[in-house]
Every structure is written in structure tokens, then in C-alpha cells.
Amino acid sequence: MDFTNTTGPRSNQTDLSSVFTRQVLPVLYLIICVVGLVLNSLAACIFFRMSSSSALIVYLKNMMMADLLMLLTFPWRIISEAGLGGRLLKELTCRYTAVVFYLSLYAGILFMGLISLERYVKIVHSSCSSSSLPYATSIWSSSSCSSLLRHARFARALSLLAWLLLLLCMLPNSFLSNKPLPASSQWSCMKLKSSLGIEWHRISSLLSVGIFWATLLLLAFCYASIAHRVYRRMGRSGNQQVRRKSNRSILSILAVFFVCFVPYHVCRVPYTLSQKSDYGFSDRSRFILFQAKEATLFLASLNVCLDPIIYFLMCRTFRESLLPKLPCCAQPKQQPTRRSSVSNGGSISTV
């Protein structure tokens, strides 16, 4: 996973960098690093005081940890791209921090999928069970399977499994980048990989893209089903407030997913193929694909600033803990109002 690009004069055909990658992107990464650090530090302070009493909170906490892990890689990238760290820093970035970056990126994607699955089971299948629908009951063996998927202990085990699978996929990219530094001043991270490392890089890239597309299909199915269930039930009661809250929750995670991750994965496969000479990409095509990859990778990194919006909209306990800390929202306590919900009670939002 070629996290850093080569640097050097534009006349060199191996040089894929540009003013955009050398000067503009480091500034943009610095901005999201600062903003993301503030937002996620605040989120961490809130989440670490919350009990992991539900599967949703477990997944949100893991997503936050993935964001914090990604934030740790930004300073290395900024310094390396700005040309301030020299060859040794670039080697460190290629072999280690790039792997950590992609590990945290796909961890965030996986936990978005698990959150969607948990919401789907809680809203759609709990509603089906409560309606005593024989077909739904036969699929889910009464409510035992749906209860298991919503249990915090099961969510912890599933989260651990997700991290282990990602480590198994990503870490060999670090170990197999074992070639010595090239003598040339212009080189890419792929030059550090052995022949096995290049092949594993291709395999892990395809596996990662597979994780993305599987999660995209899961999100589409889960939230289409949730929207149908919510609109059908709220259509009977006419509760527009609950419908608006449900829309915000659904749209927040879908918007972050499509804005941050879809553009990058549209261009990732052709970019990965362009890194091997076997596929006959021209120098111009490789340059364009690299610029597109770097621009869309920045959008993928932007999720560290957008994920706190998901925490705020999806977790009521998070909102109730955050709002009193904001000067603009500090208000005298109001009389509690009744909340309508399409799911069972608790401190978690509807969707």
C-alpha cells in the first residue's frame, strides 16, 4: 500500500508527485489532524466514562479507537510529504505507519458495517418478533439469534475478531517490506517490497476492497430495511419527530460512508494494478491514477472529523454527556418530555 509518493524533478518519469501532493495535501492533512484530534479526544473522554452496556456502544468505541489510531499516522505523513524527514523517515512511513493507517481505515469501515447490522437486528427483527410473524421467527429461531447479535459480550468478541482478521491481512505488508533502501533519490514504497511482498500487497489490497464492497452492500440492505420499517410504523402513528430523528441517524452514517470511502475505492483497484508493469499502464495514466488516489485517500482520512457526528446522532448517552460540556448548549434543566421510539428503551437512539 503505497502511502507515500516519490519526490524529485518532474522530468523524471518515475516521479508521480506534484504541487498538489507535495504542498497542498500536507496542509490539508495538518488541518484534519488538529480538528480530528480535538473532536476525538473529546469523544474519548465521553466514551471512556460510559459503560459498554450495549453492542452499539461497543462498536462506536472501537470505531473511535480506529480514528485515534489513524490520527497517530498523520504527523508522519505530513512531515514525509513535506520533504522534511529525509530517506529514513520515508522508510519508516512506508514500512510501518502506512500499514497502521490502512489498518485503522478498514477497521472503521468494518465497524460501520457492524453498527448497521446491530441497528437492523434491533429495529427490524425485534419488531418482527413482537408482531409474531411466523416467517421472521423461523428465520431467527425466535428472538435468541437477534438477542445474541445485540449482546455487548458478543459484540466485544466480534470486535476482537475483526481486529485480528485485519491484523492478519495488513501486518505482512510491514514484514515483507524488507529490501534495503534504494540508492536512487527517487523511489516509491513498492521498491522496498520483496517479490512475495508485492504479491501480498496485491492480495491484501483486493481483500481490503472486498471488505469495503461487502460493507457497502450490508449498509444498503440494513438501512433500506430500517427505513421501510420506520416509515411503515411511523406512518400509522404520524409521529414526524421520530421520523426526522430516524432520517438523521440513517443519513449520517450513509453520508460519511459515501463521501469518505466510495471515491477512494472506485479508483483504488486501477491504481493498484498500475503499480505493476505487467498491465501496461502508461506513465501519464500512472500519474493521473496516483493523483486521484491521493485526493480520494484524503477524503477517506476525513472520516476522523466526521465520525463524531455519527456518535452524536446515534447514541443518546453520548449526546446527553456532550451537550452540557458545550458553552453554547449549557441551559437550565427542562422538564423531561416523552420520547417515542420504534425500538426498546434505553440510552441508545432509535437508529
C-alpha positions as CSV (number, residue, x, y, z in Angstrom):
1,M,0.0,0.0,0.0
2,D,1.9,2.9,-1.3
3,F,1.2,5.5,1.4
4,T,4.0,7.9,0.3
5,N,5.0,9.0,-3.1
6,T,8.3,9.7,-4.8
7,T,9.8,13.2,-4.8
8,G,12.1,14.7,-7.4
9,P,12.1,16.8,-10.5
10,R,9.0,16.5,-12.8
11,S,11.2,15.5,-15.7
12,N,11.8,12.1,-14.1
13,Q,9.2,9.6,-15.3
14,T,9.3,7.7,-12.0
15,D,8.2,10.9,-10.2
16,L,4.5,10.8,-9.5
17,S,4.4,13.7,-7.2
18,S,3.0,17.2,-8.0
19,V,2.5,20.5,-6.3
20,F,-0.8,19.1,-5.1
21,T,0.8,16.1,-3.3
22,R,3.9,18.0,-2.1
23,Q,2.4,21.2,-0.9
24,V,-1.4,21.2,-0.8
25,L,-2.1,17.8,0.8
26,P,0.3,18.2,3.8
27,V,-1.6,21.4,4.8
28,L,-4.9,19.7,4.4
29,Y,-3.8,16.8,6.5
30,L,-2.5,19.1,9.1
31,I,-5.9,20.8,9.4
32,I,-7.8,17.5,9.7
33,C,-5.2,16.2,12.2
34,V,-5.8,19.2,14.5
35,V,-9.6,19.1,14.1
36,G,-9.8,15.4,14.4
37,L,-7.5,15.3,17.5
38,V,-9.8,17.8,19.3
39,L,-13.0,16.0,18.3
40,N,-11.8,12.5,19.0
41,S,-10.2,13.5,22.3
42,L,-13.5,14.9,23.5
43,A,-15.3,11.7,22.2
44,A,-12.7,9.6,24.0
45,C,-13.3,11.4,27.3
46,I,-17.0,10.8,27.0
47,F,-16.8,7.1,25.8
48,F,-14.3,6.1,28.4
49,R,-16.7,7.2,31.1
50,M,-19.6,5.2,29.5
51,S,-20.3,1.6,30.3
52,S,-20.2,-0.7,27.4
53,S,-23.7,-1.9,28.1
54,S,-24.8,-2.4,24.6
55,A,-23.4,-3.7,21.3
56,L,-23.9,-0.3,19.7
57,I,-21.7,1.4,22.3
58,V,-19.0,-1.3,21.9
59,Y,-18.9,-0.8,18.1
60,L,-18.8,3.0,18.5
61,K,-15.9,2.8,20.9
62,N,-14.0,0.6,18.6
63,M,-14.7,3.0,15.7
64,M,-13.3,5.8,17.8
65,M,-10.2,3.8,18.6
66,A,-9.7,3.2,14.9
67,D,-9.9,7.0,14.3
68,L,-7.4,7.7,17.1
69,L,-5.0,5.2,15.6
70,M,-5.3,6.8,12.2
71,L,-4.7,10.2,13.7
72,L,-1.3,9.0,15.0
73,T,-0.2,8.4,11.5
74,F,-0.9,11.9,10.2
75,P,2.2,13.7,11.6
76,W,4.5,11.1,9.9
77,R,2.8,11.6,6.6
78,I,2.8,15.4,6.8
79,I,6.5,15.6,7.6
80,S,7.4,13.0,5.0
81,E,5.3,14.6,2.2
82,A,6.7,18.0,3.0
83,G,10.2,16.6,2.4
84,L,11.4,17.3,5.9
85,G,12.2,13.9,7.2
86,G,14.7,12.5,4.7
87,R,15.0,9.0,3.5
88,L,14.9,7.3,6.9
89,L,11.6,8.8,7.8
90,K,10.2,7.9,4.4
91,E,11.3,4.3,5.0
92,L,9.6,4.3,8.4
93,T,6.4,5.7,6.9
94,C,6.4,3.0,4.1
95,R,7.1,0.1,6.4
96,Y,5.0,0.9,9.5
97,T,2.8,4.0,9.6
98,A,1.2,3.2,6.2
99,V,0.2,-0.2,7.4
100,V,-1.3,1.3,10.6
101,F,-3.2,3.9,8.5
102,Y,-4.8,1.2,6.3
103,L,-5.5,-1.0,9.3
104,S,-7.4,1.8,11.0
105,L,-9.2,2.8,7.8
106,Y,-10.6,-0.7,7.2
107,A,-11.4,-1.1,10.9
108,G,-13.6,2.0,10.7
109,I,-15.3,0.6,7.6
110,L,-15.9,-2.8,9.3
111,F,-17.4,-1.2,12.5
112,M,-19.7,0.9,10.4
113,G,-21.0,-2.4,8.9
114,L,-21.4,-4.0,12.4
115,I,-23.2,-0.9,13.6
116,S,-25.6,-1.2,10.7
117,L,-26.2,-4.9,11.4
118,E,-26.8,-4.2,15.0
119,R,-29.4,-1.5,14.2
120,Y,-31.0,-3.7,11.6
121,V,-31.4,-6.6,14.1
122,K,-32.6,-4.3,16.9
123,I,-35.2,-2.4,14.9
124,V,-36.4,-4.7,12.1
125,H,-36.2,-8.2,13.7
126,S,-37.3,-7.1,17.2
127,S,-40.3,-5.5,15.6
128,C,-41.0,-8.7,13.6
129,S,-40.7,-10.8,16.7
130,S,-43.0,-8.5,18.6
131,S,-45.5,-8.8,15.8
132,S,-45.4,-12.6,16.0
133,L,-44.6,-13.1,12.3
134,P,-44.1,-16.8,11.8
135,Y,-41.7,-16.5,8.9
136,A,-39.4,-14.0,10.6
137,T,-39.5,-16.1,13.7
138,S,-38.5,-19.2,11.9
139,I,-35.5,-17.4,10.3
140,W,-34.2,-16.1,13.5
141,S,-35.1,-19.0,15.8
142,S,-37.5,-17.0,17.8
143,S,-35.6,-14.0,19.3
144,S,-32.5,-15.8,20.5
145,C,-30.3,-15.1,17.5
146,S,-31.2,-11.4,17.4
147,S,-30.6,-11.1,21.1
148,L,-27.2,-12.6,20.7
149,L,-26.2,-10.1,18.0
150,R,-27.3,-7.3,20.3
151,H,-25.5,-8.6,23.4
152,A,-22.5,-6.5,24.5
153,R,-20.3,-9.6,25.2
154,F,-20.9,-11.0,21.7
155,A,-20.1,-7.5,20.3
156,R,-16.8,-7.5,22.1
157,A,-15.9,-10.9,20.7
158,L,-16.9,-9.9,17.2
159,S,-14.9,-6.7,17.5
160,L,-11.8,-8.6,18.6
161,L,-12.2,-11.0,15.7
162,A,-12.5,-8.0,13.3
163,W,-9.2,-6.5,14.6
164,L,-7.4,-9.9,14.4
165,L,-8.5,-10.5,10.8
166,L,-7.4,-7.0,9.8
167,L,-4.0,-7.5,11.5
168,L,-3.6,-10.8,9.7
169,C,-4.3,-9.1,6.4
170,M,-2.3,-5.9,6.9
171,L,0.8,-6.7,9.1
172,P,2.6,-8.9,6.5
173,N,2.9,-5.7,4.4
174,S,5.2,-4.4,7.0
175,F,7.3,-7.5,7.4
176,L,7.6,-8.1,3.7
177,S,8.9,-4.6,3.0
178,N,12.3,-5.9,3.8
179,K,14.5,-4.7,1.0
180,P,17.3,-2.1,1.7
181,L,16.8,1.5,0.7
182,P,17.4,2.1,-3.0
183,A,20.5,4.2,-3.9
184,S,18.4,6.4,-6.1
185,S,16.9,9.6,-4.5
186,Q,13.6,8.8,-6.3
187,W,11.8,5.7,-5.2
188,S,8.4,4.5,-4.1
189,C,7.4,2.3,-1.2
190,M,6.9,-0.6,-3.6
191,K,10.7,-0.6,-4.1
192,L,11.1,-1.8,-0.5
193,K,8.9,-4.9,-1.0
194,S,10.3,-8.4,-1.9
195,S,8.6,-10.4,-4.7
196,L,6.4,-12.0,-2.0
197,G,5.7,-8.6,-0.5
198,I,4.5,-7.3,-3.9
199,E,2.2,-10.3,-4.3
200,W,0.9,-10.0,-0.7
201,H,0.4,-6.3,-1.3
202,R,-1.9,-7.1,-4.3
203,I,-3.8,-9.8,-2.3
204,S,-4.3,-7.6,0.8
205,S,-5.4,-4.7,-1.5
206,L,-8.0,-6.9,-3.1
207,L,-9.2,-8.3,0.3
208,S,-9.5,-4.8,1.6
209,V,-11.5,-3.7,-1.4
210,G,-13.7,-6.8,-0.8
211,I,-14.3,-5.7,2.8
212,F,-15.4,-2.3,1.5
213,W,-17.9,-3.6,-1.1
214,A,-19.3,-6.2,1.3
215,T,-19.8,-3.5,3.9
216,L,-21.4,-1.2,1.3
217,L,-23.9,-3.9,0.4
218,L,-24.6,-4.6,4.0
219,L,-25.3,-0.9,4.7
220,A,-27.6,-0.6,1.7
221,F,-29.6,-3.7,2.8
222,C,-29.8,-2.8,6.5
223,Y,-30.7,0.8,6.2
224,A,-33.2,0.2,3.4
225,S,-34.9,-2.3,5.7
226,I,-34.7,0.0,8.6
227,A,-36.2,2.9,6.6
228,H,-39.0,0.7,5.4
229,R,-39.8,-0.4,8.9
230,V,-39.6,3.0,10.4
231,Y,-41.8,4.7,7.7
232,R,-44.4,1.9,7.9
233,R,-44.7,2.1,11.7
234,M,-44.4,5.9,11.9
235,G,-46.9,6.3,9.0
236,R,-49.6,4.8,11.2
237,S,-48.8,7.0,14.2
238,G,-48.0,10.1,12.2
239,N,-45.1,10.9,14.6
240,Q,-43.0,13.2,12.4
241,Q,-40.4,14.0,15.1
242,V,-39.4,10.3,15.4
243,R,-39.2,10.1,11.6
244,R,-36.9,13.1,11.4
245,K,-34.6,11.6,14.1
246,S,-34.5,8.3,12.2
247,N,-33.7,10.1,9.0
248,R,-30.8,12.0,10.6
249,S,-29.4,8.8,12.1
250,I,-29.6,6.9,8.8
251,L,-28.3,9.7,6.6
252,S,-25.4,10.4,8.9
253,I,-23.7,7.1,8.6
254,L,-24.6,6.7,4.9
255,A,-23.3,10.2,4.1
256,V,-19.9,9.6,5.9
257,F,-19.5,6.3,4.2
258,F,-20.3,7.5,0.7
259,V,-18.3,10.8,1.0
260,C,-15.2,9.3,2.6
261,F,-14.9,5.8,1.3
262,V,-16.7,5.3,-2.0
263,P,-14.5,7.7,-4.1
264,Y,-11.2,6.1,-2.9
265,H,-12.4,2.6,-3.7
266,V,-13.6,3.5,-7.1
267,C,-10.0,4.4,-8.1
268,R,-8.1,2.0,-5.8
269,V,-8.2,-1.1,-8.0
270,P,-6.9,0.5,-11.2
271,Y,-4.3,2.4,-9.2
272,T,-3.1,-0.9,-7.5
273,L,-2.9,-2.6,-10.9
274,S,-1.0,0.4,-12.3
275,Q,1.8,-0.3,-9.8
276,K,2.8,-3.5,-11.7
277,S,4.4,-3.2,-15.1
278,D,2.6,-6.3,-16.3
279,Y,-0.6,-4.4,-17.0
280,G,0.9,-1.9,-19.4
281,F,-0.2,1.4,-17.9
282,S,1.5,4.5,-19.5
283,D,3.4,7.0,-17.4
284,R,0.7,9.5,-17.9
285,S,-2.0,7.1,-16.7
286,R,0.0,6.1,-13.7
287,F,0.5,9.8,-12.8
288,I,-3.2,10.6,-13.1
289,L,-4.2,7.5,-11.1
290,F,-1.7,8.4,-8.4
291,Q,-3.1,12.0,-8.1
292,A,-6.7,10.6,-8.0
293,K,-5.7,8.1,-5.3
294,E,-4.0,10.7,-3.2
295,A,-7.0,13.1,-3.4
296,T,-9.6,10.3,-2.6
297,L,-7.4,9.0,0.1
298,F,-7.6,12.4,1.8
299,L,-11.4,12.1,1.6
300,A,-11.1,8.7,3.3
301,S,-9.0,10.3,6.0
302,L,-11.6,12.9,6.6
303,N,-13.7,10.4,8.4
304,V,-11.8,11.1,11.6
305,C,-13.5,14.5,11.6
306,L,-17.0,13.2,10.5
307,D,-17.3,10.1,12.7
308,P,-18.1,12.2,15.9
309,I,-21.2,13.3,14.1
310,I,-22.3,9.7,13.9
311,Y,-21.6,9.3,17.7
312,F,-23.7,12.3,18.4
313,L,-26.7,11.3,16.3
314,M,-26.7,7.6,17.0
315,C,-26.0,7.5,20.8
316,R,-28.3,9.3,23.1
317,T,-26.0,8.9,26.1
318,F,-23.2,10.4,24.1
319,R,-25.4,13.4,23.3
320,E,-26.5,13.9,26.8
321,S,-22.9,13.8,28.0
322,L,-21.6,16.1,25.4
323,L,-24.2,18.9,25.3
324,P,-23.6,20.1,28.9
325,K,-19.9,20.5,28.1
326,L,-20.6,22.9,25.2
327,P,-20.9,26.6,26.4
328,C,-23.5,27.4,23.7
329,C,-25.7,24.5,24.8
330,A,-25.4,24.9,28.6
331,Q,-29.0,25.5,29.6
332,P,-31.1,25.1,32.8
333,K,-32.7,21.7,33.0
334,Q,-36.0,21.4,31.3
335,Q,-38.9,19.2,32.1
336,P,-38.5,15.7,30.6
337,T,-40.7,15.0,27.6
338,R,-42.0,11.7,26.4
339,R,-39.9,10.1,23.7
340,S,-41.5,7.9,21.0
341,S,-39.4,5.1,19.8
342,V,-39.6,2.2,17.4
343,S,-37.3,0.1,19.5
344,N,-36.9,-0.9,23.1
345,G,-36.0,1.7,25.7
346,G,-32.5,2.6,26.9
347,S,-29.9,5.2,26.3
348,I,-29.5,4.5,22.6
349,S,-31.1,6.4,19.7
350,T,-33.7,4.9,17.5
351,V,-31.5,4.1,14.6
